[in-house]
Amino acid sequence: MHWQLVDEFAQTFPQVTLVYAPFVSDGKWLTCGSAAGAMELSLQEIARRFGVSARFSAASMFLSAPRIVGEQVGGLGGLPLHPNPRVRKVLDLMAATVETPRNLPEIAAASGLTLRTMARLFDTDVGLSPAKCYQHLRLARARELMLQQGMSATDAATLTGYSCASTLRRALSR
């Protein structure tokens, strides 16, 4: 139920117990009250059925790198809305450096983590390695530049840290 209707609903149906959450999963019933809740519900179901890696890939399709950077700095959270602040911090940094990718030891250090801790966090909390997540972000941005903005593969490669169009094409085909 949308948050703007909660008070009126509670007055009209006092016998119903409201759950204040973006979405509710109760047995065979799934419900949400907003577009963001619907997206999170969908991503949860993808993770449940196909694994965390599939969830990350699906979320990457919804969020483009420039939007991620702008919203994450404003407190949106990680990609996708990751609950672990340490993972979120790493993802924020990755999203902010898509054009000029940094190496993983630099990202770990800038995030206040050791390389080993960062790898362990991503393995347990995301289901992908930090390198794979970074690659997903860069490739999602490259796809957006080519498909939505009509940019050439050469220009998209430059703006996503790939050395040339053929390197980008190879990465996209994997």
N, C-alpha and C positions, 0 to 999 in steps of 0.2 A: 504494500500500500504506500502511496506517495506520502511523504512526511507532512505535506500541507493538509492532508485529509485525516490525519490521525486523531486529532481532538474531536472532530465531528463524528467520526466512526466510533470512538470510544463512548461518546454520549448516546449514540443511537443503539449500540450493541454492547451494553455493559457486561454481559455474560461472556464475551469473547476476550481471551487473553491476547494482548498485543505483544509481539516480539519486536524490539527496536534493533533492527539489523538491516543491512543492505539487501539481504535475501534470506529466505528460510527454506531449508530442505527438511521435510518431515515425511519419511517413508516414501510413498509414491508421489507426494505432493511437493512441488517446487513453486515458490512465488517470490516476486520482487516488486519494489515500488518505484524504480527509477531506471533510466537507461544504464547508468553506471552499475547499479545492482544487477541488471540483466547481463551485462558483460561479465561481471565477476562470477555470477552464477554459471554462465556458459563456460568460463575458464575453469571453474571448479569441476564441472562435469567432464570437461576434456581431460583434466589431470586424473580424475578418478578412473576414467575408462581407458585412456591411452598413455598416461604417465606425465610427469612434470615437464619433460622435454617438449612434449607436444603442446602443453599449456603455454610454455614460453614462446614457441613458434607461433601459435595462434595469437597470443597477445602482441607479438611483434607486428602482425598484420594490421592490428588496430591502431598502433601508435607509431607515428613517424618520428625520426630523430629530432628535428627541430622542436616539435611539440613536446616531446619528452623532456628536452632540456629546459624549455620555458616553464613547464608545469612542475617538474621535479624541484627546480630551484625554489619554486613557490610552495613546496611542501606536498605535492601530490603523492610522492612516495616512489618506490622503485618500479622497475619494469618486471611484471605488471603489478603495481601497487604492493610491492613486496613488504611483508610485515617486519622483517629483520632489518634494523637500521644500518647494520654494518654492510649487508648485501646491498641495500638501497644506496648507500654512499658510493660503493664501487660502481654500481650501475649508473648513477648520476654522472660520475666522472667519465665513464666509458661513453655515455651519450654525448657529453660535452666535448669529447675529443675525437669524434668520428672522422673529421676532416684530416686531422694530423694525429693518427693513433700513437699512443704511448705504449711502451713495452710493459708487460705485466708486473715486473718488479717495481717500476715507477708508480703504477696504479696502486699496487698494494701499499707502498710506502706513503703515497699521498692520502690513502684512505686510513692510515694508522694501523695497518695489518702487516704481518709477515706474508710472504708469498705462499708458504705452506698453509697458514691459517685461512687465507683467502681461498685457496684451492679446496680446502676442507669444507668451508662454509658453502661454496657453490655446489660442491658434490652433494652435501646433505640437504641444503635449503632450496636449490634451484634444479638440480638434477643434470646440470651441464657444467663443463669446465669453464673457468673465466674466459679462456681464449675462444671457446665456442660461442659464449654469450656475446662477446665483443664482435665476433664475426657476424652473428645474427643481426646486431645493431647496424653494422656497416653495410651489410647486404640489403637490409630493409630500407635504409636510406638511399642506397644506389637504385633499388627498384623504384622507389618513389620518384626520384629525380628523372629516371628514364620514362616511366609509365605516366606519371601525373604531370610532369613539367616538360616532357618531350625532349629531354636532354640526351645528347649522344653518349654512348658508352665511354668514350674517351674523357668527356667532361665529368661524367658521373664517377669514373674511376679516380680522377684527380680530387674530387670533392669528398671521397670516402677513403682516401689513403691507399688506394691501389696504384701500383707503379704504371700500369697501362691498361687499355681496354681488354686485351686478351687475358690478363691476369684476373680482372673482374669477371669476365665471361666464364672462365674456368671455375672460379669460386661459386658463381651463380648456378652452374650446371651440376655441382656436387650435391 
